Amino acid sequence: MKGIRYSTEQKIRILREAEGSGKKIQDVCRDHQISEQTFYRWKREFGMLEISQAKQLKELKRENARLKRMLADEMLGKELLKEALEKKL
């Protein structure tokens, strides 16, 4: 059975709920239908982030991926030009 996909914001809200409500972690996990292992993995990944910081991190990761693709395309173009020049000489 496939589980529910939570957004980054939802994950942080669940972590804050466990932190601030005084509930046991097991109860919070049961309420949101996640395992304790998932909870602790999220805590390791998003533990001290605020929602705005998580959104900014997500945007930066997206921009970084785009820049890496652009660099790879440029490097490929450069290699093709080198090969074309070598064949001419």
Backbone as a chain_set.jsonl record, in Angstrom:
{"seq": "MKGIRYSTEQKIRILREAEGSGKKIQDVCRDHQISEQTFYRWKREFGMLEISQAKQLKELKRENARLKRMLADEMLGKELLKEALEKKL", "coords": {"N": [[0.845, -1.18, 0.0], [0.57, 2.168, -0.853], [1.805, 5.071, 0.706], [0.788, 8.286, 2.069], [1.756, 11.289, 0.463], [3.55, 13.863, 1.822], [3.879, 17.392, 1.851], [6.72, 19.6, 2.088], [6.113, 21.684, 3.821], [3.982, 20.6, 5.269], [5.301, 18.536, 6.578], [7.01, 19.962, 8.279], [5.121, 21.255, 9.865], [4.002, 19.051, 11.203], [6.222, 18.211, 12.669], [6.535, 20.454, 14.346], [4.147, 20.31, 15.72], [4.492, 18.014, 17.256], [6.557, 18.877, 18.822], [5.597, 21.142, 20.2], [3.1, 20.565, 21.373], [3.172, 18.832, 23.483], [2.399, 16.268, 23.293], [3.005, 12.731, 23.047], [5.474, 11.362, 20.878], [4.759, 9.031, 19.584], [1.97, 9.218, 19.584], [1.515, 11.45, 17.932], [2.572, 10.487, 15.554], [0.813, 8.367, 15.062], [-1.585, 9.787, 14.736], [-1.102, 11.118, 12.323], [-0.551, 9.091, 10.656], [2.068, 8.058, 10.157], [5.274, 6.452, 10.369], [7.439, 6.055, 13.236], [10.06, 6.048, 12.48], [9.98, 7.454, 10.068], [9.21, 9.942, 11.094], [11.485, 10.653, 12.639], [13.395, 10.744, 10.595], [12.459, 12.896, 9.102], [12.776, 14.834, 11.072], [15.537, 14.926, 11.298], [16.141, 15.934, 8.795], [14.6, 18.338, 8.493], [14.556, 19.544, 10.951], [15.237, 22.073, 12.38], [14.316, 24.004, 10.703], [12.284, 26.697, 9.56], [9.082, 27.227, 8.011], [9.221, 29.111, 5.941], [11.956, 29.103, 5.436], [12.258, 26.516, 4.515], [10.831, 26.621, 2.128], [12.46, 28.389, 0.732], [14.813, 26.885, 0.608], [13.956, 24.774, -1.014], [13.468, 26.155, -3.406], [16.07, 27.044, -3.974], [17.351, 24.593, -4.403], [16.03, 23.774, -6.714], [16.869, 25.784, -8.502], [19.622, 25.299, -8.494], [19.736, 22.758, -9.7], [18.838, 23.45, -12.262], [20.919, 25.154, -13.087], [23.042, 23.324, -13.114], [22.244, 21.648, -15.218], [22.41, 23.507, -17.322], [25.171, 24.007, -17.34], [26.153, 21.468, -18.017], [25.109, 21.225, -20.608], [26.508, 23.304, -21.884], [29.136, 22.386, -21.635], [29.02, 20.082, -23.169], [28.482, 21.187, -25.688], [30.865, 22.562, -26.071], [32.711, 20.46, -26.24], [31.816, 19.246, -28.606], [32.425, 21.258, -30.454], [35.231, 21.266, -30.267], [35.827, 18.715, -31.288], [34.912, 19.053, -33.927], [36.668, 21.02, -34.864], [39.101, 19.649, -34.716], [38.777, 17.72, -36.667], [38.778, 19.268, -38.961], [41.383, 20.153, -39.149]], "CA": [[0.0, 0.0, 0.0], [1.347, 3.386, -0.969], [1.453, 6.035, 1.731], [0.451, 9.655, 1.708], [2.892, 12.175, 0.228], [3.429, 15.12, 2.543], [4.729, 18.468, 1.355], [7.715, 20.038, 3.059], [5.426, 22.504, 4.817], [3.219, 19.699, 6.138], [6.269, 17.826, 7.418], [7.468, 20.872, 9.33], [3.993, 21.454, 10.791], [3.896, 17.847, 12.039], [7.333, 18.276, 13.623], [6.221, 21.493, 15.33], [3.045, 19.809, 16.545], [5.065, 17.083, 18.232], [7.437, 19.635, 19.706], [4.909, 22.135, 21.011], [1.832, 20.172, 21.982], [3.363, 18.012, 24.668], [1.983, 14.892, 22.996], [4.079, 11.78, 22.782], [5.781, 11.23, 19.452], [3.973, 7.915, 19.073], [0.601, 9.697, 19.347], [1.537, 12.323, 16.754], [2.782, 9.607, 14.398], [-0.423, 7.628, 14.834], [-2.571, 10.739, 14.223], [-0.777, 11.476, 10.943], [-0.332, 7.825, 9.948], [3.457, 7.905, 9.729], [6.039, 5.647, 11.311], [8.389, 6.824, 14.033], [11.269, 6.157, 11.665], [9.736, 8.579, 9.156], [9.229, 11.157, 11.904], [12.874, 10.999, 12.979], [14.076, 11.108, 9.356], [12.035, 14.274, 8.829], [13.377, 15.688, 12.096], [16.944, 15.084, 10.928], [16.221, 16.727, 7.579], [13.94, 19.635, 8.607], [14.371, 19.809, 12.374], [15.301, 23.443, 12.862], [13.883, 24.921, 9.657], [10.95, 27.279, 9.553], [8.418, 26.96, 6.733], [9.763, 30.02, 4.924], [13.293, 28.624, 5.102], [12.104, 25.295, 3.725], [10.452, 27.039, 0.78], [13.65, 28.975, 0.119], [15.707, 25.762, 0.321], [13.391, 24.069, -2.164], [13.712, 27.0, -4.571], [17.502, 27.012, -4.256], [17.662, 23.286, -4.983], [15.516, 23.791, -8.08], [17.755, 26.642, -9.286], [20.896, 24.596, -8.608], [19.557, 21.713, -10.711], [18.764, 24.123, -13.552], [22.266, 25.612, -13.428], [23.847, 22.148, -13.447], [21.863, 21.248, -16.573], [22.97, 24.488, -18.251], [26.608, 23.76, -17.405], [26.362, 20.227, -18.773], [24.845, 21.536, -22.019], [27.619, 24.117, -22.388], [30.326, 21.537, -21.74], [28.798, 19.207, -24.313], [28.67, 22.01, -26.88], [32.3, 22.85, -26.176], [33.351, 19.227, -26.72], [31.451, 19.069, -30.019], [33.213, 22.217, -31.226], [36.606, 20.773, -30.288], [35.889, 17.595, -32.239], [34.747, 19.592, -35.28], [37.908, 21.706, -35.215], [40.154, 18.653, -34.903], [38.532, 17.054, -37.96], [39.143, 20.198, -40.025], [42.842, 20.273, -39.241]], "C": [[0.886, 1.237, 0.0], [0.861, 4.401, 0.055], [1.114, 7.4, 1.163], [1.745, 10.431, 1.477], [2.638, 13.487, 0.956], [4.353, 16.148, 1.917], [5.721, 18.845, 2.458], [7.065, 20.842, 4.172], [4.64, 21.636, 5.798], [4.153, 18.945, 7.083], [6.722, 18.703, 8.572], [6.358, 21.134, 10.336], [3.829, 20.258, 11.725], [5.006, 17.839, 13.076], [7.062, 19.305, 14.714], [5.097, 21.053, 16.255], [3.588, 18.881, 17.628], [5.897, 17.825, 19.266], [6.648, 20.491, 20.691], [3.693, 21.653, 21.776], [2.001, 19.376, 23.27], [2.893, 16.583, 24.488], [3.215, 14.015, 22.847], [4.256, 11.651, 21.274], [4.961, 10.102, 18.838], [2.551, 8.351, 18.737], [0.525, 10.573, 18.1], [1.695, 11.477, 15.495], [1.511, 8.846, 14.059], [-1.493, 8.545, 14.235], [-2.354, 11.038, 12.742], [-0.437, 10.267, 10.075], [1.071, 7.75, 9.329], [4.172, 7.052, 10.768], [6.975, 6.558, 12.111], [9.69, 7.028, 13.26], [11.144, 7.334, 10.69], [9.812, 9.897, 9.91], [10.663, 11.589, 12.194], [13.709, 11.351, 11.739], [13.727, 12.547, 8.98], [12.695, 15.233, 9.818], [14.843, 15.938, 11.788], [17.082, 16.025, 9.725], [15.712, 18.159, 7.775], [13.855, 20.158, 10.031], [14.303, 21.257, 12.791], [14.82, 24.458, 11.825], [12.488, 25.462, 9.936], [10.367, 27.035, 8.16], [8.981, 27.849, 5.635], [11.159, 29.58, 4.489], [13.222, 27.367, 4.239], [11.709, 25.629, 2.292], [11.646, 27.603, 0.035], [14.648, 27.881, -0.26], [15.244, 25.003, -0.912], [13.651, 24.841, -3.45], [15.192, 26.992, -4.959], [17.928, 25.68, -4.872], [17.206, 23.22, -6.437], [16.428, 24.627, -8.99], [19.113, 25.971, -9.509], [20.823, 23.497, -9.674], [19.519, 22.313, -12.112], [20.149, 24.589, -14.006], [23.186, 24.45, -13.796], [23.53, 21.644, -14.85], [22.444, 22.203, -17.609], [24.472, 24.27, -18.428], [26.911, 22.514, -18.222], [26.138, 20.457, -20.264], [25.989, 22.33, -22.63], [28.88, 23.273, -22.577], [30.207, 20.595, -22.938], [29.014, 19.967, -25.624], [30.14, 22.313, -27.128], [33.053, 21.635, -26.717], [33.048, 18.987, -28.197], [32.242, 20.021, -30.912], [34.674, 21.776, -31.335], [36.769, 19.651, -31.31], [35.779, 18.076, -33.675], [36.019, 20.293, -35.74], [39.045, 20.71, -35.489], [39.997, 17.944, -36.263], [38.929, 17.964, -39.135], [40.652, 20.262, -40.223], [43.393, 18.968, -39.687]], "O": [[1.84, 1.328, 0.772], [-0.343, 4.572, 0.25], [1.149, 7.629, -0.046], [2.718, 10.252, 2.21], [1.622, 14.144, 0.727], [5.468, 15.828, 1.504], [5.565, 18.449, 3.613], [7.429, 20.697, 5.34], [4.629, 21.897, 7.001], [3.828, 18.741, 8.252], [6.808, 18.244, 9.711], [6.621, 21.227, 11.535], [3.548, 20.433, 12.911], [4.768, 17.5, 14.236], [7.335, 19.049, 15.887], [5.097, 21.386, 17.44], [3.178, 18.965, 18.786], [5.936, 17.448, 20.437], [6.986, 20.559, 21.873], [3.294, 22.292, 22.75], [1.063, 19.264, 24.059], [2.974, 15.775, 25.413], [4.313, 14.492, 22.561], [3.309, 11.809, 20.504], [4.516, 10.208, 17.695], [1.984, 7.917, 17.735], [-0.41, 10.458, 17.308], [1.029, 11.721, 14.488], [1.171, 8.698, 12.885], [-2.225, 8.138, 13.334], [-3.318, 11.194, 11.991], [-0.082, 10.409, 8.905], [1.237, 7.427, 8.152], [3.726, 6.945, 11.91], [7.26, 7.685, 11.707], [10.336, 8.068, 13.383], [12.084, 8.109, 10.513], [10.409, 10.86, 9.427], [11.013, 12.755, 12.015], [14.628, 12.166, 11.824], [14.6, 13.321, 8.588], [13.124, 16.322, 9.437], [15.341, 17.045, 11.994], [18.024, 16.813, 9.65], [16.327, 19.101, 7.275], [13.143, 21.129, 10.286], [13.376, 21.637, 13.506], [14.915, 25.663, 12.06], [11.63, 24.765, 10.479], [11.097, 26.675, 7.237], [9.196, 27.386, 4.514], [11.504, 29.673, 3.311], [14.038, 27.182, 3.335], [12.191, 25.001, 1.349], [11.83, 27.333, -1.151], [15.259, 27.942, -1.326], [16.056, 24.632, -1.759], [14.012, 24.252, -4.469], [15.524, 26.94, -6.144], [18.775, 25.65, -5.766], [17.908, 22.677, -7.29], [16.724, 24.223, -10.115], [19.684, 26.07, -10.595], [21.756, 23.333, -10.46], [20.097, 21.756, -13.045], [20.507, 24.436, -15.174], [24.019, 24.579, -14.694], [24.433, 21.256, -15.592], [22.919, 21.767, -18.657], [24.983, 24.341, -19.545], [27.836, 22.515, -19.034], [26.891, 19.943, -21.092], [26.397, 22.066, -23.761], [29.6, 23.432, -23.562], [31.19, 20.345, -23.636], [29.646, 19.459, -26.551], [30.597, 22.317, -28.271], [33.937, 21.777, -27.561], [33.926, 18.571, -28.953], [32.678, 19.64, -31.998], [35.28, 21.906, -32.399], [37.719, 19.637, -32.093], [36.475, 17.566, -34.553], [36.404, 20.164, -36.902], [39.851, 20.919, -36.395], [40.988, 17.617, -36.917], [39.366, 17.478, -40.178], [41.131, 20.411, -41.348], [44.607, 18.828, -39.837]]}, "num_chains": 1, "name": "protein.A"}
